[in-house]
Amino acid sequence: MDKNRLRDAARNNIVTIMFIVLCAVCMAFSGYAPNYVLYELFGRLSRNMFIVLSLIIPIVAGMGINFAITIGAMAAQGMSPSSSAAVGVYLHGLAGDLAAETTAVGYRVTDLARLLPKARAQITEMDE
């Protein structure tokens, strides 16, 4: 491989190269065994990928606006962003469970929107 191609490859991938170098240096100074660091890295990556997928799948299924409105309504009532996201996800899932109980084959976004107040009432009953 000639020097120009090697230099171009390094320039095009400088961020990746610096990330790997930085991780190697920090791992050496951390005092943790490499197998522990890799175990933690892959555990966290897999958990985060699952969380991202659990948030993306309803959006891809056409329920994104309904999902966003639910979370936005929670935030507008004074909840913190993280709390409104958590309650919104739970509320959206509960409405989906209610729709699954009442619909034989499947349900539409309008069915889910219609059941959100009922799901909210169930959450409120649990608090009391």
MDTraj code that builds the backbone (N, CA, C; nanometers):
import mdtraj as md
import numpy as np

residues = "MET ASP LYS ASN ARG LEU ARG ASP ALA ALA ARG ASN ASN ILE VAL THR ILE MET PHE ILE VAL LEU CYS ALA VAL CYS MET ALA PHE SER GLY TYR ALA PRO ASN TYR VAL LEU TYR GLU LEU PHE GLY ARG LEU SER ARG ASN MET PHE ILE VAL LEU SER LEU ILE ILE PRO ILE VAL ALA GLY MET GLY ILE ASN PHE ALA ILE THR ILE GLY ALA MET ALA ALA GLN GLY MET SER PRO SER SER SER ALA ALA VAL GLY VAL TYR LEU HIS GLY LEU ALA GLY ASP LEU ALA ALA GLU THR THR ALA VAL GLY TYR ARG VAL THR ASP LEU ALA ARG LEU LEU PRO LYS ALA ARG ALA GLN ILE THR GLU MET ASP GLU".split()
xyz = np.array([
    [0.0862, -0.1164, 0.0000],
    [0.0000, 0.0000, 0.0000],
    [0.0913, 0.1232, 0.0000],
    [0.0661, 0.2137, -0.0897],
    [0.1542, 0.3312, -0.0941],
    [0.1177, 0.4310, 0.0150],
    [0.2085, 0.5247, 0.0371],
    [0.1928, 0.6187, 0.1483],
    [0.0718, 0.7097, 0.1324],
    [0.0397, 0.7485, 0.0093],
    [-0.0755, 0.8378, -0.0135],
    [-0.2071, 0.7699, 0.0245],
    [-0.2215, 0.6435, -0.0111],
    [-0.3452, 0.5719, 0.0230],
    [-0.3563, 0.5521, 0.1736],
    [-0.2432, 0.5254, 0.2376],
    [-0.2428, 0.5090, 0.3829],
    [-0.2770, 0.6398, 0.4530],
    [-0.2212, 0.7508, 0.4047],
    [-0.2494, 0.8826, 0.4614],
    [-0.3970, 0.9192, 0.4411],
    [-0.4498, 0.8908, 0.3224],
    [-0.5914, 0.9201, 0.2956],
    [-0.6835, 0.8370, 0.3854],
    [-0.6469, 0.7094, 0.4045],
    [-0.7287, 0.6235, 0.4914],
    [-0.7261, 0.6760, 0.6343],
    [-0.6091, 0.7225, 0.6801],
    [-0.5992, 0.7770, 0.8154],
    [-0.6795, 0.9053, 0.8283],
    [-0.6755, 0.9909, 0.7288],
    [-0.7534, 1.1162, 0.7330],
    [-0.9033, 1.0895, 0.7324],
    [-0.9451, 0.9948, 0.6516],
    [-1.0885, 0.9655, 0.6414],
    [-1.1440, 0.8991, 0.7666],
    [-1.0565, 0.8369, 0.8456],
    [-1.1016, 0.7647, 0.9646],
    [-1.0383, 0.8182, 1.0921],
    [-1.0035, 0.9451, 1.0937],
    [-0.9324, 1.0025, 1.2085],
    [-1.0136, 0.9953, 1.3374],
    [-1.1429, 1.0148, 1.3288],
    [-1.2267, 1.0107, 1.4494],
    [-1.2269, 0.8699, 1.5084],
    [-1.2430, 0.7707, 1.4240],
    [-1.2432, 0.6321, 1.4699],
    [-1.1079, 0.5950, 1.5295],
    [-1.0010, 0.6339, 1.4623],
    [-0.8665, 0.6029, 1.5114],
    [-0.8421, 0.6694, 1.6458],
    [-0.8779, 0.7958, 1.6597],
    [-0.8575, 0.8663, 1.7864],
    [-0.9429, 0.8061, 1.8979],
    [-1.0642, 0.7635, 1.8645],
    [-1.1500, 0.6999, 1.9640],
    [-1.0867, 0.5714, 2.0154],
    [-1.0353, 0.4899, 1.9252],
    [-0.9727, 0.3634, 1.9651],
    [-0.8481, 0.3897, 2.0499],
    [-0.7669, 0.4861, 2.0089],
    [-0.6461, 0.5196, 2.0854],
    [-0.6845, 0.5713, 2.2243],
    [-0.7813, 0.6615, 2.2299],
    [-0.8259, 0.7164, 2.3580],
    [-0.8814, 0.6073, 2.4490],
    [-0.9599, 0.5163, 2.3927],
    [-1.0146, 0.4061, 2.4735],
    [-0.9038, 0.3156, 2.5256],
    [-0.8048, 0.2854, 2.4408],
    [-0.6945, 0.1987, 2.4838],
    [-0.6147, 0.2644, 2.5957],
    [-0.5860, 0.3939, 2.5825],
    [-0.5090, 0.4648, 2.6859],
    [-0.5882, 0.4709, 2.8161],
    [-0.7146, 0.5062, 2.8075],
    [-0.7970, 0.5161, 2.9292],
    [-0.8173, 0.3803, 2.9949],
    [-0.8297, 0.2751, 2.9138],
    [-0.8459, 0.1420, 2.9700],
    [-0.7193, 0.1005, 3.0451],
    [-0.6041, 0.1385, 2.9933],
    [-0.4782, 0.1056, 3.0605],
    [-0.4688, 0.1770, 3.1956],
    [-0.5143, 0.3018, 3.2010],
    [-0.5068, 0.3789, 3.3254],
    [-0.6198, 0.3462, 3.4235],
    [-0.7258, 0.2819, 3.3772],
    [-0.8404, 0.2559, 3.4653],
    [-0.8103, 0.1514, 3.5720],
    [-0.7245, 0.0588, 3.5422],
    [-0.6939, -0.0464, 3.6383],
    [-0.7874, -0.1659, 3.6294],
    [-0.8858, -0.1600, 3.5417],
    [-0.9769, -0.2726, 3.5241],
    [-0.9195, -0.3707, 3.4237],
    [-0.9539, -0.4978, 3.4423],
    [-0.9104, -0.6012, 3.3487],
    [-0.9815, -0.5811, 3.2148],
    [-0.9145, -0.6061, 3.1042],
    [-0.9780, -0.5879, 2.9719],
    [-1.1056, -0.6690, 2.9534],
    [-1.1104, -0.7927, 3.0081],
    [-1.2332, -0.8710, 2.9908],
    [-1.3513, -0.8090, 3.0652],
    [-1.3265, -0.7438, 3.1800],
    [-1.4332, -0.6751, 3.2532],
    [-1.4840, -0.5549, 3.1735],
    [-1.3916, -0.4780, 3.1163],
    [-1.4304, -0.3606, 3.0379],
    [-1.5118, -0.4030, 2.9159],
    [-1.4683, -0.5092, 2.8476],
    [-1.5426, -0.5564, 2.7303],
    [-1.6793, -0.6111, 2.7691],
    [-1.6861, -0.6808, 2.8826],
    [-1.8139, -0.7315, 2.9309],
    [-1.9108, -0.6159, 2.9579],
    [-1.8636, -0.5134, 3.0269],
    [-1.9471, -0.3963, 3.0553],
    [-1.9858, -0.3234, 2.9270],
    [-1.8925, -0.3101, 2.8361],
    [-1.9183, -0.2398, 2.7099],
    [-2.0285, -0.3081, 2.6307],
    [-2.0156, -0.4397, 2.6120],
    [-2.1159, -0.5105, 2.5339],
    [-2.2490, -0.5211, 2.6084],
    [-2.2453, -0.5306, 2.7396],
    [-2.3697, -0.5315, 2.8161],
    [-2.4461, -0.4010, 2.8019],
    [-2.3738, -0.2912, 2.8108],
    [-2.4394, -0.1603, 2.7983],
    [-2.4852, -0.1338, 2.6559],
    [-2.4054, -0.1739, 2.5578],
    [-2.4459, -0.1555, 2.4185],
    [-2.5728, -0.2337, 2.3878],
    [-2.5790, -0.3583, 2.4333],
    [-2.6980, -0.4383, 2.4048],
    [-2.8206, -0.3816, 2.4757],
    [-2.8037, -0.3361, 2.5993],
    [-2.9167, -0.2768, 2.6719],
    [-2.9637, -0.1494, 2.6031],
    [-2.8713, -0.0653, 2.5623],
    [-2.9088, 0.0597, 2.4961],
    [-2.9727, 0.0348, 2.3606],
    [-2.9247, -0.0660, 2.2878],
    [-2.9875, -0.0982, 2.1593],
    [-3.1310, -0.1441, 2.1803],
    [-3.1543, -0.2223, 2.2862],
    [-3.2899, -0.2672, 2.3158],
    [-3.3806, -0.1489, 2.3484],
    [-3.3298, -0.0552, 2.4267],
    [-3.4091, 0.0620, 2.4640],
    [-3.4424, 0.1452, 2.3401],
    [-3.3434, 0.1663, 2.2546],
    [-3.3669, 0.2447, 2.1321],
    [-3.4692, 0.1748, 2.0438],
    [-3.4573, 0.0440, 2.0281],
    [-3.5541, -0.0295, 1.9464],
    [-3.6937, -0.0237, 2.0067],
    [-3.7039, -0.0302, 2.1388],
    [-3.8365, -0.0255, 2.2002],
    [-3.9022, 0.1109, 2.1809],
    [-3.8229, 0.2133, 2.1589],
    [-3.8802, 0.3448, 2.1314],
    [-3.9047, 0.3666, 1.9825],
    [-3.8260, 0.3024, 1.8970],
    [-3.8392, 0.3227, 1.7524],
    [-3.9527, 0.2402, 1.6933],
    [-3.9732, 0.1187, 1.7414],
    [-4.0729, 0.0299, 1.6811],
    [-4.2128, 0.0912, 1.6786],
    [-4.2638, 0.1538, 1.7874],
    [-4.3966, 0.2155, 1.7763],
    [-4.4009, 0.3278, 1.6729],
    [-4.2927, 0.3982, 1.6569],
    [-4.2892, 0.5066, 1.5594],
    [-4.2937, 0.4512, 1.4178],
    [-4.2176, 0.3454, 1.3929],
    [-4.2169, 0.2828, 1.2617],
    [-4.3527, 0.2213, 1.2321],
    [-4.4213, 0.1748, 1.3347],
    [-4.5524, 0.1128, 1.3159],
    [-4.6626, 0.2158, 1.2913],
    [-4.6286, 0.3429, 1.2846],
    [-4.7275, 0.4454, 1.2541],
    [-4.7891, 0.5092, 1.3760],
    [-4.7342, 0.4855, 1.4926],
    [-4.7922, 0.5401, 1.6141],
    [-4.7065, 0.6518, 1.6721],
    [-4.6182, 0.7060, 1.5929],
    [-4.5255, 0.8072, 1.6416],
    [-4.5922, 0.9336, 1.6901],
    [-4.6897, 0.9841, 1.6147],
    [-4.7530, 1.1100, 1.6544],
    [-4.8339, 1.0902, 1.7824],
    [-4.9005, 0.9769, 1.7933],
    [-4.9768, 0.9454, 1.9129],
    [-4.8833, 0.9338, 2.0333],
    [-4.7711, 0.8688, 2.0123],
    [-4.6705, 0.8514, 2.1162],
    [-4.6134, 0.9863, 2.1583],
    [-4.5807, 1.0700, 2.0615],
    [-4.5233, 1.2020, 2.0909],
    [-4.6234, 1.2916, 2.1630],
    [-4.7481, 1.2849, 2.1234],
    [-4.8509, 1.3666, 2.1885],
    [-4.8679, 1.3235, 2.3340],
    [-4.8638, 1.1927, 2.3591],
    [-4.8770, 1.1425, 2.4964],
    [-4.7640, 1.1951, 2.5835],
    [-4.6421, 1.1843, 2.5345],
    [-4.5263, 1.2305, 2.6117],
    [-4.5290, 1.3827, 2.6266],
    [-4.5652, 1.4529, 2.5194],
    [-4.5738, 1.5987, 2.5257],
    [-4.6785, 1.6459, 2.6248],
    [-4.7908, 1.5753, 2.6325],
    [-4.8959, 1.6127, 2.7274],
    [-4.8492, 1.5934, 2.8704],
    [-4.7741, 1.4872, 2.8934],
    [-4.7203, 1.4651, 3.0284],
    [-4.6222, 1.5762, 3.0654],
    [-4.5370, 1.6127, 2.9718],
    [-4.4384, 1.7186, 2.9984],
    [-4.5079, 1.8528, 3.0198],
    [-4.6157, 1.8776, 2.9462],
    [-4.6879, 2.0043, 2.9598],
    [-4.7565, 2.0165, 3.0955],
    [-4.7809, 1.9049, 3.1606],
    [-4.8443, 1.9075, 3.2924],
    [-4.7427, 1.9251, 3.4048],
    [-4.6171, 1.9478, 3.3672],
    [-4.5170, 1.9788, 3.4675],
    [-4.4221, 1.8659, 3.5029],
    [-4.4332, 1.7528, 3.4374],
    [-4.3409, 1.6432, 3.4652],
    [-4.2046, 1.6729, 3.4036],
    [-4.1018, 1.6158, 3.4625],
    [-3.9685, 1.6291, 3.4036],
    [-3.9655, 1.5507, 3.2725],
    [-3.8745, 1.5839, 3.1825],
    [-3.8693, 1.5111, 3.0547],
    [-3.8509, 1.3606, 3.0716],
    [-3.7643, 1.3189, 3.1635],
    [-3.7422, 1.1747, 3.1797],
    [-3.8656, 1.1062, 3.2393],
    [-3.9307, 1.1721, 3.3339],
    [-4.0519, 1.1134, 3.3927],
    [-4.1650, 1.1080, 3.2916],
    [-4.1802, 1.2149, 3.2119],
    [-4.2875, 1.2138, 3.1127],
    [-4.2617, 1.1080, 3.0067],
    [-4.1365, 1.0852, 2.9718],
    [-4.1059, 0.9791, 2.8753],
    [-4.1379, 0.8423, 2.9340],
    [-4.1008, 0.8202, 3.0594],
    [-4.1267, 0.6908, 3.1225],
    [-4.2766, 0.6656, 3.1375],
    [-4.3492, 0.7656, 3.1855],
    [-4.4940, 0.7492, 3.2025],
    [-4.5615, 0.7381, 3.0663],
    [-4.5145, 0.8147, 2.9690],
    [-4.5715, 0.8079, 2.8345],
    [-4.5535, 0.6716, 2.7712],
    [-4.4364, 0.6126, 2.7888],
    [-4.4116, 0.4781, 2.7356],
    [-4.5041, 0.3778, 2.8034],
    [-4.5145, 0.3869, 2.9357],
    [-4.6008, 0.2935, 3.0084],
    [-4.7470, 0.3123, 2.9675],
    [-4.7914, 0.4367, 2.9600],
    [-4.9296, 0.4670, 2.9228],
    [-4.9603, 0.4187, 2.7820],
    [-4.8677, 0.4405, 2.6914],
    [-4.8854, 0.3962, 2.5531],
    [-4.8944, 0.2436, 2.5468],
    [-4.8096, 0.1750, 2.6237],
    [-4.8140, 0.0291, 2.6273],
    [-4.9417, -0.0237, 2.6895],
    [-4.9869, 0.0429, 2.7949],
    [-5.1113, 0.0022, 2.8605],
    [-5.2305, 0.0205, 2.7665],
    [-5.2321, 0.1302, 2.6920],
    [-5.3396, 0.1505, 2.5940],
    [-5.3330, 0.0432, 2.4857],
    [-5.2122, 0.0034, 2.4483],
    [-5.1970, -0.1056, 2.3517],
    [-5.2493, -0.2376, 2.4061],
    [-5.2235, -0.2637, 2.5344],
    [-5.2777, -0.3851, 2.5968],
    [-5.4295, -0.3826, 2.5991],
    [-5.4868, -0.2663, 2.6309],
    [-5.6330, -0.2541, 2.6318],
    [-5.6901, -0.2739, 2.4919],
    [-5.6213, -0.2207, 2.3916],
    [-5.6675, -0.2379, 2.2536],
    [-5.6589, -0.3839, 2.2117],
    [-5.5550, -0.4521, 2.2560],
    [-5.5410, -0.5937, 2.2221],
    [-5.6517, -0.6776, 2.2853],
    [-5.6998, -0.6371, 2.4027],
    [-5.8085, -0.7096, 2.4685],
    [-5.9415, -0.6924, 2.3959],
    [-5.9606, -0.5756, 2.3359],
    [-6.0902, -0.5456, 2.2743],
    [-6.0942, -0.5702, 2.1244],
    [-5.9802, -0.5940, 2.0619],
    [-5.9751, -0.6109, 1.9171],
    [-5.9247, -0.7505, 1.8850],
    [-5.9925, -0.8177, 1.7937],
    [-5.9589, -0.9566, 1.7641],
    [-5.8288, -0.9689, 1.6831],
    [-5.8129, -0.8911, 1.5787],
    [-5.7008, -0.9110, 1.4877],
    [-5.5902, -0.8087, 1.5095],
    [-5.6232, -0.6851, 1.5155],
    [-5.5247, -0.5794, 1.5312],
    [-5.5960, -0.4499, 1.5635],
    [-5.5203, -0.3445, 1.5780],
    [-5.5827, -0.2167, 1.6090],
    [-5.5116, -0.1055, 1.5355],
    [-5.5849, 0.0036, 1.5196],
    [-5.5327, 0.1217, 1.4502],
    [-5.4909, 0.2254, 1.5527],
    [-5.4256, 0.3269, 1.5029],
    [-5.3818, 0.4361, 1.5892],
    [-5.5018, 0.5024, 1.6562],
    [-5.6121, 0.5139, 1.5838],
    [-5.7310, 0.5774, 1.6419],
    [-5.7856, 0.4953, 1.7587],
    [-5.7746, 0.3627, 1.7502],
    [-5.8170, 0.2786, 1.8625],
    [-5.7312, 0.3069, 1.9852],
    [-5.6025, 0.3208, 1.9614],
    [-5.5104, 0.3478, 2.0717],
    [-5.5387, 0.4848, 2.1334],
    [-5.5610, 0.5853, 2.0499],
    [-5.5898, 0.7198, 2.1001],
    [-5.7198, 0.7207, 2.1807],
    [-5.8170, 0.6419, 2.1369],
    [-5.9450, 0.6341, 2.2074],
    [-5.9284, 0.5706, 2.3451],
    [-5.8303, 0.4816, 2.3603],
    [-5.8121, 0.4098, 2.4868],
    [-5.7133, 0.4763, 2.5816],
    [-5.6469, 0.5820, 2.5395],
    [-5.5518, 0.6499, 2.6277],
    [-5.6166, 0.7031, 2.7560],
    [-5.7364, 0.7650, 2.7500],
    [-5.7984, 0.8096, 2.8759],
    [-5.8295, 0.6939, 2.9720],
    [-5.8701, 0.5810, 2.9169],
    [-5.8985, 0.4643, 3.0013],
    [-5.7682, 0.4138, 3.0658],
    [-5.6603, 0.4129, 2.9899],
    [-5.5310, 0.3713, 3.0443],
    [-5.4850, 0.4680, 3.1525],
    [-5.5063, 0.5962, 3.1284],
    [-5.4687, 0.6971, 3.2288],
    [-5.5495, 0.6791, 3.3573],
    [-5.6793, 0.6457, 3.3424],
    [-5.7627, 0.6225, 3.4591],
    [-5.7127, 0.5022, 3.5394],
    [-5.6666, 0.3985, 3.4694],
    [-5.6132, 0.2818, 3.5394],
    [-5.4873, 0.3164, 3.6181],
    [-5.4025, 0.4005, 3.5597],
    [-5.2808, 0.4438, 3.6304],
    [-5.3181, 0.5259, 3.7536],
    [-5.4162, 0.6148, 3.7381],
    [-5.4604, 0.6975, 3.8498],
    [-5.5184, 0.6108, 3.9618],
    [-5.5926, 0.5058, 3.9265],
    [-5.6480, 0.4141, 4.0269],
    [-5.5378, 0.3426, 4.1028],
    [-5.4267, 0.3099, 4.0328],
    [-5.3163, 0.2411, 4.0998],
    [-5.2501, 0.3307, 4.2033],
    [-5.2488, 0.4625, 4.1784],
    [-5.1872, 0.5557, 4.2710],
    [-5.2676, 0.5716, 4.3998],
    [-5.3976, 0.5551, 4.3905],
    [-5.4849, 0.5803, 4.5065],
    [-5.4859, 0.4675, 4.6045],
])
top = md.Topology()
chain = top.add_chain()
for i, resn in enumerate(residues, 1):
    res = top.add_residue(resn, chain, resSeq=i)
    for name in ("N", "CA", "C"):
        top.add_atom(name, md.element.get_by_symbol(name[0]), res)
traj = md.Trajectory(xyz[None], top)
